[in-house]
Amino acid sequence: MNTRIPVPGMRSPGVGFEQPFEMLDACHERVLRSLKLLDDLRAYLRTHASDDMARQAARDVLRYFDIAAPLHHQDEELHIFPHLRQRRSDDALLMEIIRRLERDHREMTRAWLRVREPLLGLADHFIGHFSEADEAAFEQFIARYRRHLADEDRCVYPAARAAVDATEQARMGREMAARRG
């Protein structure tokens, strides 16, 4: 029986903002790693008491979705979706997917507030396990994020890569970096 919560490793090398699409791809990888860590934490707590390792895993998930995920959503809403609306507005299916992804961002933000609460409770020693309601919220959050990422990776990012030239990519990268200080 595994008595550790595995921390998923990163497969791709680090990239910088001078490669904004590669940075967005790396963000997706980090989202998936954070979702896996949340799944692993849930599984761990089903057979173990809350301990320092579980609390640290909760803090790691909190840190990603409190800080990095909102910036990633902002990157997409400021750089990816507007370019596609300008250059591919005749693609009705793509426009519908973009509208759904924007709704997802709002709904994922609301869902995060629900998911965040038990993670904070665990991280701060207030709870030692997750309730059935917490588990259901986690399942919905994880499923929505995974579908969202798949839509972006399969459809939106390839279209954006084709629509955004090198000069615009450089500007995107500078703005993305500036938002992160």
C-alpha positions in Angstrom: 0.0 0.0 0.0 1.3 3.4 -0.9 1.9 5.6 2.2 2.9 8.6 0.2 1.0 11.1 -1.9 2.9 11.0 -5.2 3.7 14.4 -6.6 3.3 14.2 -10.4 6.5 15.2 -12.2 6.6 17.7 -15.1 7.4 16.1 -18.4 8.2 19.1 -20.5 11.2 21.4 -20.0 10.5 24.9 -18.6 9.6 27.5 -21.2 9.6 31.2 -21.1 7.1 33.9 -22.1 9.0 34.4 -25.4 7.1 31.3 -26.4 3.6 32.1 -25.3 1.9 29.1 -26.8 4.4 26.7 -25.3 3.9 28.5 -22.0 0.1 28.0 -22.3 0.7 24.3 -23.0 3.0 24.1 -19.9 0.2 25.7 -17.9 -2.2 23.0 -19.1 0.3 20.4 -17.9 0.5 22.0 -14.5 -3.3 22.1 -14.3 -3.3 18.4 -15.0 -0.6 17.8 -12.4 -2.5 19.7 -9.8 -5.7 17.8 -10.6 -3.8 14.6 -10.3 -2.4 15.7 -7.0 -6.0 16.5 -5.8 -7.1 13.0 -6.9 -4.1 11.4 -5.1 -4.8 13.4 -2.0 -8.4 12.2 -2.0 -7.3 8.6 -2.4 -4.7 9.0 0.4 -7.2 10.3 2.9 -9.5 7.4 2.3 -6.9 5.1 3.9 -4.8 7.4 6.0 -5.2 10.0 8.7 -4.5 13.6 7.8 -0.8 14.3 8.2 1.8 16.9 7.2 2.1 15.3 3.8 -1.7 15.6 3.2 -1.7 19.2 4.4 1.2 20.1 2.1 -0.6 18.5 -0.9 -3.7 20.5 -0.1 -1.5 23.7 0.1 0.1 22.9 -3.3 -3.3 22.5 -4.9 -4.5 25.7 -3.3 -1.5 27.6 -4.5 -1.9 26.5 -8.1 -5.7 27.2 -8.4 -5.5 30.4 -6.3 -2.7 32.0 -8.2 -1.7 30.4 -11.5 -5.1 29.2 -12.8 -6.7 32.7 -12.8 -3.7 34.2 -14.6 -4.0 31.4 -17.2 -7.6 32.1 -17.8 -6.8 35.8 -18.2 -4.2 35.0 -20.7 -6.7 33.1 -22.8 -9.4 35.7 -22.5 -7.0 38.6 -23.4 -4.9 36.9 -26.1 -6.4 33.7 -27.5 -10.1 34.2 -27.7 -10.0 37.8 -29.1 -7.6 36.8 -31.9 -9.8 34.0 -32.9 -12.9 36.2 -32.9 -11.1 38.6 -35.2 -9.6 36.1 -37.6 -12.0 33.1 -37.5 -15.4 34.7 -36.8 -16.8 32.7 -39.8 -16.2 29.4 -37.9 -19.5 29.0 -36.0 -18.3 25.8 -34.2 -15.1 27.5 -33.0 -17.1 30.6 -31.9 -19.5 28.4 -29.9 -16.5 26.5 -28.3 -15.0 29.8 -27.3 -18.2 31.0 -25.7 -18.4 27.7 -23.8 -14.8 28.1 -22.6 -15.5 31.6 -21.3 -18.6 30.3 -19.4 -16.3 27.5 -18.1 -13.9 30.0 -16.7 -16.7 31.7 -14.8 -18.1 28.4 -13.6 -14.7 27.0 -12.7 -14.0 30.1 -10.6 -17.3 29.5 -8.7 -16.6 25.8 -8.4 -13.1 26.6 -7.1 -14.6 28.5 -4.2 -16.6 25.4 -3.2 -13.6 23.1 -3.7 -11.2 25.5 -1.9 -13.1 25.4 1.4 -12.3 21.8 2.4 -8.8 22.0 1.1 -8.2 25.1 3.3 -9.8 23.2 6.2 -7.4 20.3 5.6 -4.3 22.6 5.2 -5.2 24.5 8.3 -5.9 21.4 10.5 -9.7 22.1 10.8 -10.7 18.8 9.1 -9.1 15.4 8.7 -11.0 14.0 5.8 -13.4 15.1 3.0 -17.1 14.7 3.2 -19.3 13.1 0.5 -20.4 16.5 -0.6 -16.7 17.6 -0.8 -16.0 14.5 -2.9 -18.8 15.3 -5.3 -17.6 18.9 -5.7 -14.1 17.6 -6.4 -15.4 15.2 -9.1 -17.3 18.0 -10.8 -14.4 20.4 -10.6 -11.9 17.9 -12.0 -14.2 16.7 -14.8 -15.0 20.2 -16.0 -11.3 21.2 -16.0 -10.4 18.1 -18.0 -13.1 18.6 -20.6 -12.1 22.3 -20.8 -8.4 21.5 -21.4 -9.3 19.0 -24.0 -11.4 21.5 -25.9 -8.6 24.0 -25.8 -5.9 21.6 -26.8 -7.9 19.9 -29.6 -9.5 22.9 -31.1 -8.8 26.4 -29.8 -5.0 26.3 -29.4 -4.3 24.9 -32.9 -6.6 27.5 -34.4 -4.9 30.3 -32.4 -1.4 29.1 -33.3 -2.4 29.4 -37.0 -4.0 32.8 -36.5 -1.3 34.7 -34.4 1.9 35.7 -36.2 5.3 36.0 -34.6 5.1 39.7 -33.8 1.8 39.3 -32.0 3.1 36.2 -30.1 6.0 38.4 -28.9 3.6 41.0 -27.6 1.5 38.3 -26.0 4.5 36.9 -24.2 5.5 40.3 -22.9 2.0 41.1 -21.6 1.7 37.6 -20.0 5.1 38.1 -18.2 4.1 41.7 -17.1 0.9 40.4 -15.5 3.0 38.0 -13.4 5.4 40.8 -12.3 
